[in-house]
Each structure stands twice: as C-alpha cells, then as structure tokens.
Amino acid sequence: MRKSKFSQEQIIAILAEQERGMSTEEVCRRHGVSSATFYKWKAKFGGMDVSDARRLKTLETENARLKKLLADSMLDVSILKDLLGKS
C-alpha cells in the first residue's frame, strides 16, 4: 500500500479544521486531498487526538507482528502433522 504524504498528526489537524466550522470542500481544496480521502480519514481518525493516533499506530504494528507469528506457527503445525501422518 502507498504511504500517505500526511502524517497521522497532520490528518488529525486537517479533520479538526473541518470540525471548527470550515467546509469540507474548502479543507480538501486547501490541503489537496479528495473528498473520498477526507471521509476515509474521518472514518478512521474522527474524534481522536494525537496521542490516540499514536496508540492506534502501535497497536496496528503489534497486531501485524502477532498475525505473522500466528501464521508461522500454523505453518509449523501443518508441516509437523504432515510428517507425523506419513510415518
């Protein structure tokens, strides 16, 4: 997936501009993002502050690491079952 040119802190600041009363179209035009991107950000980061976003990032990283460990473990179990089943 392509990395965003905006950091999570910047995204939250952009969303805050709209919450303070600026129109969505104006915010999108000012920062050069589409309205679809804006609403996707709002669904993900709406109502968060910067510390919440940092916590979300660490949880997502940890979740990805745990999913990889689980997949490796399941592969090992599958290989062992195949080896034990053939003897």
PDB file of N, CA, C and O in Angstrom:
ATOM      1  N   MET A   1       0.842  -1.167   0.000  1.00  0.00           N
ATOM      2  CA  MET A   1       0.000   0.000   0.000  1.00  0.00           C
ATOM      3  C   MET A   1       0.897   1.243   0.000  1.00  0.00           C
ATOM      4  O   MET A   1       1.949   1.266   0.638  1.00  0.00           O
ATOM      5  N   ARG A   2       0.463   2.259  -0.719  1.00  0.00           N
ATOM      6  CA  ARG A   2       1.216   3.500  -0.824  1.00  0.00           C
ATOM      7  C   ARG A   2       1.158   4.273   0.486  1.00  0.00           C
ATOM      8  O   ARG A   2       0.110   4.362   1.126  1.00  0.00           O
ATOM      9  N   LYS A   3       2.296   4.828   0.873  1.00  0.00           N
ATOM     10  CA  LYS A   3       2.364   5.603   2.100  1.00  0.00           C
ATOM     11  C   LYS A   3       1.783   7.001   1.864  1.00  0.00           C
ATOM     12  O   LYS A   3       2.027   7.623   0.830  1.00  0.00           O
ATOM     13  N   SER A   4       1.022   7.472   2.828  1.00  0.00           N
ATOM     14  CA  SER A   4       0.404   8.787   2.734  1.00  0.00           C
ATOM     15  C   SER A   4       1.458   9.883   2.860  1.00  0.00           C
ATOM     16  O   SER A   4       2.455   9.726   3.564  1.00  0.00           O
ATOM     17  N   LYS A   5       1.224  10.982   2.174  1.00  0.00           N
ATOM     18  CA  LYS A   5       2.146  12.109   2.315  1.00  0.00           C
ATOM     19  C   LYS A   5       1.838  12.934   3.569  1.00  0.00           C
ATOM     20  O   LYS A   5       2.556  13.881   3.890  1.00  0.00           O
ATOM     21  N   PHE A   6       0.770  12.565   4.267  1.00  0.00           N
ATOM     22  CA  PHE A   6       0.390  13.240   5.502  1.00  0.00           C
ATOM     23  C   PHE A   6       0.625  12.303   6.685  1.00  0.00           C
ATOM     24  O   PHE A   6       0.303  11.116   6.618  1.00  0.00           O
ATOM     25  N   SER A   7       1.181  12.834   7.754  1.00  0.00           N
ATOM     26  CA  SER A   7       1.336  12.042   8.971  1.00  0.00           C
ATOM     27  C   SER A   7      -0.004  11.983   9.703  1.00  0.00           C
ATOM     28  O   SER A   7      -0.929  12.731   9.385  1.00  0.00           O
ATOM     29  N   GLN A   8      -0.096  11.101  10.667  1.00  0.00           N
ATOM     30  CA  GLN A   8      -1.339  10.994  11.426  1.00  0.00           C
ATOM     31  C   GLN A   8      -1.650  12.293  12.150  1.00  0.00           C
ATOM     32  O   GLN A   8      -2.815  12.675  12.259  1.00  0.00           O
ATOM     33  N   GLU A   9      -0.635  12.970  12.641  1.00  0.00           N
ATOM     34  CA  GLU A   9      -0.849  14.239  13.330  1.00  0.00           C
ATOM     35  C   GLU A   9      -1.410  15.284  12.379  1.00  0.00           C
ATOM     36  O   GLU A   9      -2.293  16.058  12.749  1.00  0.00           O
ATOM     37  N   GLN A  10      -0.893  15.306  11.141  1.00  0.00           N
ATOM     38  CA  GLN A  10      -1.387  16.256  10.156  1.00  0.00           C
ATOM     39  C   GLN A  10      -2.833  15.942   9.766  1.00  0.00           C
ATOM     40  O   GLN A  10      -3.646  16.850   9.590  1.00  0.00           O
ATOM     41  N   ILE A  11      -3.144  14.658   9.633  1.00  0.00           N
ATOM     42  CA  ILE A  11      -4.502  14.258   9.282  1.00  0.00           C
ATOM     43  C   ILE A  11      -5.479  14.704  10.364  1.00  0.00           C
ATOM     44  O   ILE A  11      -6.558  15.212  10.060  1.00  0.00           O
ATOM     45  N   ILE A  12      -5.105  14.516  11.615  1.00  0.00           N
ATOM     46  CA  ILE A  12      -5.973  14.926  12.720  1.00  0.00           C
ATOM     47  C   ILE A  12      -6.157  16.442  12.727  1.00  0.00           C
ATOM     48  O   ILE A  12      -7.245  16.934  13.027  1.00  0.00           O
ATOM     49  N   ALA A  13      -5.100  17.183  12.398  1.00  0.00           N
ATOM     50  CA  ALA A  13      -5.209  18.640  12.328  1.00  0.00           C
ATOM     51  C   ALA A  13      -6.140  19.060  11.187  1.00  0.00           C
ATOM     52  O   ALA A  13      -6.910  20.010  11.332  1.00  0.00           O
ATOM     53  N   ILE A  14      -6.070  18.356  10.060  1.00  0.00           N
ATOM     54  CA  ILE A  14      -6.951  18.658   8.927  1.00  0.00           C
ATOM     55  C   ILE A  14      -8.405  18.388   9.308  1.00  0.00           C
ATOM     56  O   ILE A  14      -9.292  19.187   9.005  1.00  0.00           O
ATOM     57  N   LEU A  15      -8.641  17.267   9.966  1.00  0.00           N
ATOM     58  CA  LEU A  15     -10.007  16.950  10.407  1.00  0.00           C
ATOM     59  C   LEU A  15     -10.520  17.975  11.408  1.00  0.00           C
ATOM     60  O   LEU A  15     -11.704  18.312  11.409  1.00  0.00           O
ATOM     61  N   ALA A  16      -9.630  18.467  12.258  1.00  0.00           N
ATOM     62  CA  ALA A  16     -10.021  19.464  13.253  1.00  0.00           C
ATOM     63  C   ALA A  16     -10.446  20.768  12.588  1.00  0.00           C
ATOM     64  O   ALA A  16     -11.350  21.446  13.076  1.00  0.00           O
ATOM     65  N   GLU A  17      -9.800  21.126  11.475  1.00  0.00           N
ATOM     66  CA  GLU A  17     -10.193  22.338  10.754  1.00  0.00           C
ATOM     67  C   GLU A  17     -11.659  22.251  10.324  1.00  0.00           C
ATOM     68  O   GLU A  17     -12.413  23.216  10.452  1.00  0.00           O
ATOM     69  N   GLN A  18     -12.045  21.096   9.818  1.00  0.00           N
ATOM     70  CA  GLN A  18     -13.424  20.918   9.378  1.00  0.00           C
ATOM     71  C   GLN A  18     -14.381  20.937  10.564  1.00  0.00           C
ATOM     72  O   GLN A  18     -15.487  21.468  10.465  1.00  0.00           O
ATOM     73  N   GLU A  19     -13.954  20.353  11.691  1.00  0.00           N
ATOM     74  CA  GLU A  19     -14.802  20.339  12.884  1.00  0.00           C
ATOM     75  C   GLU A  19     -15.002  21.738  13.459  1.00  0.00           C
ATOM     76  O   GLU A  19     -16.017  22.008  14.100  1.00  0.00           O
ATOM     77  N   ARG A  20     -14.025  22.637  13.230  1.00  0.00           N
ATOM     78  CA  ARG A  20     -14.138  24.004  13.730  1.00  0.00           C
ATOM     79  C   ARG A  20     -15.034  24.873  12.866  1.00  0.00           C
ATOM     80  O   ARG A  20     -15.237  26.048  13.171  1.00  0.00           O
ATOM     81  N   GLY A  21     -15.580  24.304  11.778  1.00  0.00           N
ATOM     82  CA  GLY A  21     -16.548  25.070  11.010  1.00  0.00           C
ATOM     83  C   GLY A  21     -16.200  25.311   9.556  1.00  0.00           C
ATOM     84  O   GLY A  21     -17.057  25.765   8.798  1.00  0.00           O
ATOM     85  N   MET A  22     -14.982  25.026   9.136  1.00  0.00           N
ATOM     86  CA  MET A  22     -14.619  25.208   7.739  1.00  0.00           C
ATOM     87  C   MET A  22     -15.318  24.119   6.913  1.00  0.00           C
ATOM     88  O   MET A  22     -15.447  22.983   7.371  1.00  0.00           O
ATOM     89  N   SER A  23     -15.759  24.457   5.720  1.00  0.00           N
ATOM     90  CA  SER A  23     -16.473  23.477   4.901  1.00  0.00           C
ATOM     91  C   SER A  23     -15.519  22.373   4.444  1.00  0.00           C
ATOM     92  O   SER A  23     -14.314  22.585   4.309  1.00  0.00           O
ATOM     93  N   THR A  24     -16.082  21.210   4.214  1.00  0.00           N
ATOM     94  CA  THR A  24     -15.284  20.055   3.792  1.00  0.00           C
ATOM     95  C   THR A  24     -14.594  20.330   2.460  1.00  0.00           C
ATOM     96  O   THR A  24     -13.426  19.985   2.282  1.00  0.00           O
ATOM     97  N   GLU A  25     -15.307  20.946   1.532  1.00  0.00           N
ATOM     98  CA  GLU A  25     -14.728  21.251   0.226  1.00  0.00           C
ATOM     99  C   GLU A  25     -13.538  22.190   0.357  1.00  0.00           C
ATOM    100  O   GLU A  25     -12.524  22.017  -0.319  1.00  0.00           O
ATOM    101  N   GLU A  26     -13.666  23.183   1.227  1.00  0.00           N
ATOM    102  CA  GLU A  26     -12.594  24.153   1.447  1.00  0.00           C
ATOM    103  C   GLU A  26     -11.357  23.465   2.044  1.00  0.00           C
ATOM    104  O   GLU A  26     -10.230  23.725   1.620  1.00  0.00           O
ATOM    105  N   VAL A  27     -11.575  22.595   3.021  1.00  0.00           N
ATOM    106  CA  VAL A  27     -10.459  21.881   3.653  1.00  0.00           C
ATOM    107  C   VAL A  27      -9.766  20.989   2.630  1.00  0.00           C
ATOM    108  O   VAL A  27      -8.537  20.948   2.570  1.00  0.00           O
ATOM    109  N   CYS A  28     -10.546  20.280   1.830  1.00  0.00           N
ATOM    110  CA  CYS A  28      -9.970  19.386   0.818  1.00  0.00           C
ATOM    111  C   CYS A  28      -9.167  20.173  -0.217  1.00  0.00           C
ATOM    112  O   CYS A  28      -8.064  19.768  -0.584  1.00  0.00           O
ATOM    113  N   ARG A  29      -9.705  21.274  -0.679  1.00  0.00           N
ATOM    114  CA  ARG A  29      -9.017  22.110  -1.662  1.00  0.00           C
ATOM    115  C   ARG A  29      -7.736  22.686  -1.075  1.00  0.00           C
ATOM    116  O   ARG A  29      -6.704  22.717  -1.747  1.00  0.00           O
ATOM    117  N   ARG A  30      -7.794  23.138   0.157  1.00  0.00           N
ATOM    118  CA  ARG A  30      -6.648  23.773   0.806  1.00  0.00           C
ATOM    119  C   ARG A  30      -5.482  22.799   0.977  1.00  0.00           C
ATOM    120  O   ARG A  30      -4.320  23.192   0.864  1.00  0.00           O
ATOM    121  N   HIS A  31      -5.788  21.539   1.247  1.00  0.00           N
ATOM    122  CA  HIS A  31      -4.729  20.558   1.515  1.00  0.00           C
ATOM    123  C   HIS A  31      -4.472  19.622   0.350  1.00  0.00           C
ATOM    124  O   HIS A  31      -3.578  18.778   0.417  1.00  0.00           O
ATOM    125  N   GLY A  32      -5.252  19.762  -0.722  1.00  0.00           N
ATOM    126  CA  GLY A  32      -5.007  18.969  -1.922  1.00  0.00           C
ATOM    127  C   GLY A  32      -5.376  17.500  -1.791  1.00  0.00           C
ATOM    128  O   GLY A  32      -4.673  16.627  -2.302  1.00  0.00           O
ATOM    129  N   VAL A  33      -6.489  17.228  -1.098  1.00  0.00           N
ATOM    130  CA  VAL A  33      -6.966  15.851  -0.977  1.00  0.00           C
ATOM    131  C   VAL A  33      -8.379  15.760  -1.524  1.00  0.00           C
ATOM    132  O   VAL A  33      -9.110  16.749  -1.567  1.00  0.00           O
ATOM    133  N   SER A  34      -8.749  14.560  -1.939  1.00  0.00           N
ATOM    134  CA  SER A  34     -10.110  14.372  -2.449  1.00  0.00           C
ATOM    135  C   SER A  34     -11.079  14.246  -1.280  1.00  0.00           C
ATOM    136  O   SER A  34     -10.682  13.965  -0.149  1.00  0.00           O
ATOM    137  N   SER A  35     -12.334  14.456  -1.574  1.00  0.00           N
ATOM    138  CA  SER A  35     -13.338  14.326  -0.516  1.00  0.00           C
ATOM    139  C   SER A  35     -13.447  12.867  -0.062  1.00  0.00           C
ATOM    140  O   SER A  35     -13.743  12.603   1.104  1.00  0.00           O
ATOM    141  N   ALA A  36     -13.210  11.920  -0.976  1.00  0.00           N
ATOM    142  CA  ALA A  36     -13.228  10.496  -0.589  1.00  0.00           C
ATOM    143  C   ALA A  36     -12.128  10.201   0.432  1.00  0.00           C
ATOM    144  O   ALA A  36     -12.353   9.493   1.414  1.00  0.00           O
ATOM    145  N   THR A  37     -10.954  10.743   0.190  1.00  0.00           N
ATOM    146  CA  THR A  37      -9.846  10.567   1.136  1.00  0.00           C
ATOM    147  C   THR A  37     -10.178  11.206   2.464  1.00  0.00           C
ATOM    148  O   THR A  37      -9.913  10.632   3.520  1.00  0.00           O
ATOM    149  N   PHE A  38     -10.758  12.394   2.415  1.00  0.00           N
ATOM    150  CA  PHE A  38     -11.127  13.091   3.651  1.00  0.00           C
ATOM    151  C   PHE A  38     -12.089  12.250   4.477  1.00  0.00           C
ATOM    152  O   PHE A  38     -11.901  12.100   5.685  1.00  0.00           O
ATOM    153  N   TYR A  39     -13.117  11.702   3.837  1.00  0.00           N
ATOM    154  CA  TYR A  39     -14.106  10.922   4.586  1.00  0.00           C
ATOM    155  C   TYR A  39     -13.537   9.589   5.062  1.00  0.00           C
ATOM    156  O   TYR A  39     -13.967   9.065   6.090  1.00  0.00           O
ATOM    157  N   LYS A  40     -12.580   9.041   4.327  1.00  0.00           N
ATOM    158  CA  LYS A  40     -11.902   7.824   4.786  1.00  0.00           C
ATOM    159  C   LYS A  40     -11.091   8.135   6.047  1.00  0.00           C
ATOM    160  O   LYS A  40     -11.101   7.361   7.004  1.00  0.00           O
ATOM    161  N   TRP A  41     -10.392   9.271   6.040  1.00  0.00           N
ATOM    162  CA  TRP A  41      -9.647   9.698   7.229  1.00  0.00           C
ATOM    163  C   TRP A  41     -10.593   9.929   8.392  1.00  0.00           C
ATOM    164  O   TRP A  41     -10.299   9.553   9.527  1.00  0.00           O
ATOM    165  N   LYS A  42     -11.728  10.548   8.107  1.00  0.00           N
ATOM    166  CA  LYS A  42     -12.687  10.864   9.163  1.00  0.00           C
ATOM    167  C   LYS A  42     -13.235   9.587   9.788  1.00  0.00           C
ATOM    168  O   LYS A  42     -13.463   9.535  10.997  1.00  0.00           O
ATOM    169  N   ALA A  43     -13.448   8.556   8.972  1.00  0.00           N
ATOM    170  CA  ALA A  43     -13.920   7.281   9.499  1.00  0.00           C
ATOM    171  C   ALA A  43     -12.865   6.627  10.386  1.00  0.00           C
ATOM    172  O   ALA A  43     -13.196   5.977  11.378  1.00  0.00           O
ATOM    173  N   LYS A  44     -11.605   6.801  10.029  1.00  0.00           N
ATOM    174  CA  LYS A  44     -10.531   6.156  10.787  1.00  0.00           C
ATOM    175  C   LYS A  44     -10.089   6.984  11.988  1.00  0.00           C
ATOM    176  O   LYS A  44      -9.890   6.442  13.075  1.00  0.00           O
ATOM    177  N   PHE A  45      -9.934   8.284  11.802  1.00  0.00           N
ATOM    178  CA  PHE A  45      -9.350   9.140  12.832  1.00  0.00           C
ATOM    179  C   PHE A  45     -10.328  10.111  13.474  1.00  0.00           C
ATOM    180  O   PHE A  45      -9.926  10.879  14.347  1.00  0.00           O
ATOM    181  N   GLY A  46     -11.590  10.109  13.077  1.00  0.00           N
ATOM    182  CA  GLY A  46     -12.555  11.060  13.602  1.00  0.00           C
ATOM    183  C   GLY A  46     -12.690  10.979  15.112  1.00  0.00           C
ATOM    184  O   GLY A  46     -12.890   9.892  15.656  1.00  0.00           O
ATOM    185  N   GLY A  47     -12.586  12.091  15.787  1.00  0.00           N
ATOM    186  CA  GLY A  47     -12.732  12.145  17.236  1.00  0.00           C
ATOM    187  C   GLY A  47     -11.472  11.797  18.006  1.00  0.00           C
ATOM    188  O   GLY A  47     -11.496  11.780  19.237  1.00  0.00           O
ATOM    189  N   MET A  48     -10.373  11.520  17.319  1.00  0.00           N
ATOM    190  CA  MET A  48      -9.128  11.174  18.004  1.00  0.00           C
ATOM    191  C   MET A  48      -8.282  12.410  18.226  1.00  0.00           C
ATOM    192  O   MET A  48      -8.396  13.406  17.512  1.00  0.00           O
ATOM    193  N   ASP A  49      -7.433  12.319  19.232  1.00  0.00           N
ATOM    194  CA  ASP A  49      -6.382  13.319  19.336  1.00  0.00           C
ATOM    195  C   ASP A  49      -5.066  12.627  18.989  1.00  0.00           C
ATOM    196  O   ASP A  49      -5.054  11.433  18.689  1.00  0.00           O
ATOM    197  N   VAL A  50      -3.968  13.363  19.027  1.00  0.00           N
ATOM    198  CA  VAL A  50      -2.680  12.848  18.561  1.00  0.00           C
ATOM    199  C   VAL A  50      -2.229  11.640  19.373  1.00  0.00           C
ATOM    200  O   VAL A  50      -1.691  10.692  18.802  1.00  0.00           O
ATOM    201  N   SER A  51      -2.431  11.648  20.678  1.00  0.00           N
ATOM    202  CA  SER A  51      -1.986  10.520  21.497  1.00  0.00           C
ATOM    203  C   SER A  51      -2.779   9.254  21.159  1.00  0.00           C
ATOM    204  O   SER A  51      -2.229   8.153  21.181  1.00  0.00           O
ATOM    205  N   ASP A  52      -4.062   9.409  20.850  1.00  0.00           N
ATOM    206  CA  ASP A  52      -4.867   8.260  20.436  1.00  0.00           C
ATOM    207  C   ASP A  52      -4.353   7.682  19.121  1.00  0.00           C
ATOM    208  O   ASP A  52      -4.298   6.463  18.954  1.00  0.00           O
ATOM    209  N   ALA A  53      -3.977   8.555  18.189  1.00  0.00           N
ATOM    210  CA  ALA A  53      -3.470   8.104  16.893  1.00  0.00           C
ATOM    211  C   ALA A  53      -2.155   7.357  17.054  1.00  0.00           C
ATOM    212  O   ALA A  53      -1.922   6.347  16.390  1.00  0.00           O
ATOM    213  N   ARG A  54      -1.298   7.856  17.938  1.00  0.00           N
ATOM    214  CA  ARG A  54      -0.026   7.152  18.187  1.00  0.00           C
ATOM    215  C   ARG A  54      -0.280   5.780  18.783  1.00  0.00           C
ATOM    216  O   ARG A  54       0.372   4.806  18.408  1.00  0.00           O
ATOM    217  N   ARG A  55      -1.211   5.699  19.696  1.00  0.00           N
ATOM    218  CA  ARG A  55      -1.563   4.412  20.314  1.00  0.00           C
ATOM    219  C   ARG A  55      -2.138   3.464  19.258  1.00  0.00           C
ATOM    220  O   ARG A  55      -1.820   2.275  19.257  1.00  0.00           O
ATOM    221  N   LEU A  56      -2.976   3.981  18.366  1.00  0.00           N
ATOM    222  CA  LEU A  56      -3.530   3.176  17.287  1.00  0.00           C
ATOM    223  C   LEU A  56      -2.412   2.613  16.416  1.00  0.00           C
ATOM    224  O   LEU A  56      -2.440   1.438  16.049  1.00  0.00           O
ATOM    225  N   LYS A  57      -1.442   3.438  16.090  1.00  0.00           N
ATOM    226  CA  LYS A  57      -0.317   3.002  15.249  1.00  0.00           C
ATOM    227  C   LYS A  57       0.462   1.883  15.922  1.00  0.00           C
ATOM    228  O   LYS A  57       0.813   0.902  15.267  1.00  0.00           O
ATOM    229  N   THR A  58       0.741   2.008  17.223  1.00  0.00           N
ATOM    230  CA  THR A  58       1.488   0.957  17.916  1.00  0.00           C
ATOM    231  C   THR A  58       0.670  -0.327  17.991  1.00  0.00           C
ATOM    232  O   THR A  58       1.220  -1.420  17.862  1.00  0.00           O
ATOM    233  N   LEU A  59      -0.638  -0.203  18.197  1.00  0.00           N
ATOM    234  CA  LEU A  59      -1.485  -1.395  18.239  1.00  0.00           C
ATOM    235  C   LEU A  59      -1.559  -2.081  16.877  1.00  0.00           C
ATOM    236  O   LEU A  59      -1.556  -3.310  16.802  1.00  0.00           O
ATOM    237  N   GLU A  60      -1.626  -1.301  15.803  1.00  0.00           N
ATOM    238  CA  GLU A  60      -1.657  -1.886  14.466  1.00  0.00           C
ATOM    239  C   GLU A  60      -0.350  -2.612  14.161  1.00  0.00           C
ATOM    240  O   GLU A  60      -0.359  -3.688  13.563  1.00  0.00           O
ATOM    241  N   THR A  61       0.772  -2.023  14.570  1.00  0.00           N
ATOM    242  CA  THR A  61       2.070  -2.658  14.353  1.00  0.00           C
ATOM    243  C   THR A  61       2.169  -3.963  15.145  1.00  0.00           C
ATOM    244  O   THR A  61       2.617  -4.983  14.621  1.00  0.00           O
ATOM    245  N   GLU A  62       1.755  -3.920  16.389  1.00  0.00           N
ATOM    246  CA  GLU A  62       1.787  -5.123  17.219  1.00  0.00           C
ATOM    247  C   GLU A  62       0.848  -6.194  16.665  1.00  0.00           C
ATOM    248  O   GLU A  62       1.191  -7.376  16.673  1.00  0.00           O
ATOM    249  N   ASN A  63      -0.316  -5.799  16.190  1.00  0.00           N
ATOM    250  CA  ASN A  63      -1.266  -6.742  15.618  1.00  0.00           C
ATOM    251  C   ASN A  63      -0.679  -7.423  14.378  1.00  0.00           C
ATOM    252  O   ASN A  63      -0.837  -8.632  14.207  1.00  0.00           O
ATOM    253  N   ALA A  64      -0.015  -6.673  13.525  1.00  0.00           N
ATOM    254  CA  ALA A  64       0.608  -7.244  12.333  1.00  0.00           C
ATOM    255  C   ALA A  64       1.689  -8.250  12.713  1.00  0.00           C
ATOM    256  O   ALA A  64       1.808  -9.306  12.091  1.00  0.00           O
ATOM    257  N   ARG A  65       2.477  -7.922  13.734  1.00  0.00           N
ATOM    258  CA  ARG A  65       3.531  -8.827  14.194  1.00  0.00           C
ATOM    259  C   ARG A  65       2.933 -10.123  14.746  1.00  0.00           C
ATOM    260  O   ARG A  65       3.438 -11.211  14.469  1.00  0.00           O
ATOM    261  N   LEU A  66       1.864 -10.001  15.520  1.00  0.00           N
ATOM    262  CA  LEU A  66       1.225 -11.185  16.091  1.00  0.00           C
ATOM    263  C   LEU A  66       0.570 -12.053  15.013  1.00  0.00           C
ATOM    264  O   LEU A  66       0.595 -13.280  15.107  1.00  0.00           O
ATOM    265  N   LYS A  67      -0.008 -11.426  14.001  1.00  0.00           N
ATOM    266  CA  LYS A  67      -0.600 -12.187  12.902  1.00  0.00           C
ATOM    267  C   LYS A  67       0.471 -12.985  12.158  1.00  0.00           C
ATOM    268  O   LYS A  67       0.238 -14.125  11.757  1.00  0.00           O
ATOM    269  N   LYS A  68       1.641 -12.379  11.976  1.00  0.00           N
ATOM    270  CA  LYS A  68       2.749 -13.075  11.313  1.00  0.00           C
ATOM    271  C   LYS A  68       3.221 -14.250  12.155  1.00  0.00           C
ATOM    272  O   LYS A  68       3.479 -15.329  11.624  1.00  0.00           O
ATOM    273  N   LEU A  69       3.336 -14.049  13.467  1.00  0.00           N
ATOM    274  CA  LEU A  69       3.736 -15.141  14.359  1.00  0.00           C
ATOM    275  C   LEU A  69       2.716 -16.289  14.319  1.00  0.00           C
ATOM    276  O   LEU A  69       3.099 -17.458  14.295  1.00  0.00           O
ATOM    277  N   LEU A  70       1.441 -15.957  14.313  1.00  0.00           N
ATOM    278  CA  LEU A  70       0.402 -16.975  14.253  1.00  0.00           C
ATOM    279  C   LEU A  70       0.470 -17.748  12.945  1.00  0.00           C
ATOM    280  O   LEU A  70       0.349 -18.973  12.947  1.00  0.00           O
ATOM    281  N   ALA A  71       0.660 -17.056  11.829  1.00  0.00           N
ATOM    282  CA  ALA A  71       0.750 -17.720  10.533  1.00  0.00           C
ATOM    283  C   ALA A  71       1.955 -18.661  10.497  1.00  0.00           C
ATOM    284  O   ALA A  71       1.846 -19.781  10.000  1.00  0.00           O
ATOM    285  N   ASP A  72       3.096 -18.220  11.015  1.00  0.00           N
ATOM    286  CA  ASP A  72       4.288 -19.074  11.074  1.00  0.00           C
ATOM    287  C   ASP A  72       4.038 -20.299  11.943  1.00  0.00           C
ATOM    288  O   ASP A  72       4.426 -21.410  11.583  1.00  0.00           O
ATOM    289  N   SER A  73       3.400 -20.099  13.069  1.00  0.00           N
ATOM    290  CA  SER A  73       3.102 -21.206  13.978  1.00  0.00           C
ATOM    291  C   SER A  73       2.155 -22.208  13.326  1.00  0.00           C
ATOM    292  O   SER A  73       2.356 -23.417  13.438  1.00  0.00           O
ATOM    293  N   MET A  74       1.129 -21.712  12.649  1.00  0.00           N
ATOM    294  CA  MET A  74       0.183 -22.604  11.982  1.00  0.00           C
ATOM    295  C   MET A  74       0.865 -23.391  10.862  1.00  0.00           C
ATOM    296  O   MET A  74       0.536 -24.556  10.638  1.00  0.00           O
ATOM    297  N   LEU A  75       1.795 -22.777  10.171  1.00  0.00           N
ATOM    298  CA  LEU A  75       2.556 -23.464   9.135  1.00  0.00           C
ATOM    299  C   LEU A  75       3.416 -24.568   9.738  1.00  0.00           C
ATOM    300  O   LEU A  75       3.478 -25.674   9.201  1.00  0.00           O
ATOM    301  N   ASP A  76       4.076 -24.271  10.849  1.00  0.00           N
ATOM    302  CA  ASP A  76       4.889 -25.279  11.538  1.00  0.00           C
ATOM    303  C   ASP A  76       4.040 -26.466  11.972  1.00  0.00           C
ATOM    304  O   ASP A  76       4.453 -27.612  11.796  1.00  0.00           O
ATOM    305  N   VAL A  77       2.869 -26.218  12.532  1.00  0.00           N
ATOM    306  CA  VAL A  77       1.972 -27.283  12.972  1.00  0.00           C
ATOM    307  C   VAL A  77       1.534 -28.131  11.789  1.00  0.00           C
ATOM    308  O   VAL A  77       1.486 -29.358  11.883  1.00  0.00           O
ATOM    309  N   SER A  78       1.216 -27.484  10.682  1.00  0.00           N
ATOM    310  CA  SER A  78       0.792 -28.197   9.485  1.00  0.00           C
ATOM    311  C   SER A  78       1.904 -29.109   8.965  1.00  0.00           C
ATOM    312  O   SER A  78       1.651 -30.253   8.589  1.00  0.00           O
ATOM    313  N   ILE A  79       3.118 -28.600   8.948  1.00  0.00           N
ATOM    314  CA  ILE A  79       4.260 -29.403   8.487  1.00  0.00           C
ATOM    315  C   ILE A  79       4.481 -30.594   9.410  1.00  0.00           C
ATOM    316  O   ILE A  79       4.715 -31.705   8.935  1.00  0.00           O
ATOM    317  N   LEU A  80       4.412 -30.382  10.713  1.00  0.00           N
ATOM    318  CA  LEU A  80       4.591 -31.477  11.667  1.00  0.00           C
ATOM    319  C   LEU A  80       3.492 -32.524  11.526  1.00  0.00           C
ATOM    320  O   LEU A  80       3.767 -33.721  11.613  1.00  0.00           O
ATOM    321  N   LYS A  81       2.269 -32.097  11.312  1.00  0.00           N
ATOM    322  CA  LYS A  81       1.171 -33.052  11.108  1.00  0.00           C
ATOM    323  C   LYS A  81       1.401 -33.890   9.859  1.00  0.00           C
ATOM    324  O   LYS A  81       1.159 -35.097   9.856  1.00  0.00           O
ATOM    325  N   ASP A  82       1.871 -33.239   8.796  1.00  0.00           N
ATOM    326  CA  ASP A  82       2.165 -33.976   7.570  1.00  0.00           C
ATOM    327  C   ASP A  82       3.266 -35.009   7.789  1.00  0.00           C
ATOM    328  O   ASP A  82       3.165 -36.141   7.316  1.00  0.00           O
ATOM    329  N   LEU A  83       4.319 -34.615   8.507  1.00  0.00           N
ATOM    330  CA  LEU A  83       5.426 -35.538   8.765  1.00  0.00           C
ATOM    331  C   LEU A  83       5.002 -36.705   9.641  1.00  0.00           C
ATOM    332  O   LEU A  83       5.375 -37.849   9.382  1.00  0.00           O
ATOM    333  N   LEU A  84       4.225 -36.417  10.677  1.00  0.00           N
ATOM    334  CA  LEU A  84       3.787 -37.489  11.594  1.00  0.00           C
ATOM    335  C   LEU A  84       2.741 -38.392  10.950  1.00  0.00           C
ATOM    336  O   LEU A  84       2.667 -39.577  11.276  1.00  0.00           O
ATOM    337  N   GLY A  85       1.960 -37.867  10.073  1.00  0.00           N
ATOM    338  CA  GLY A  85       0.924 -38.648   9.419  1.00  0.00           C
ATOM    339  C   GLY A  85       1.459 -39.620   8.403  1.00  0.00           C
ATOM    340  O   GLY A  85       0.819 -40.634   8.125  1.00  0.00           O
ATOM    341  N   LYS A  86       2.623 -39.338   7.836  1.00  0.00           N
ATOM    342  CA  LYS A  86       3.189 -40.186   6.793  1.00  0.00           C
ATOM    343  C   LYS A  86       4.033 -41.315   7.349  1.00  0.00           C
ATOM    344  O   LYS A  86       4.429 -42.195   6.585  1.00  0.00           O
ATOM    345  N   SER A  87       4.335 -41.336   8.667  1.00  0.00           N
ATOM    346  CA  SER A  87       5.197 -42.402   9.193  1.00  0.00           C
ATOM    347  C   SER A  87       4.464 -43.639   9.559  1.00  0.00           C
ATOM    348  O   SER A  87       5.074 -44.608  10.012  1.00  0.00           O
TER     349      SER A  87
END
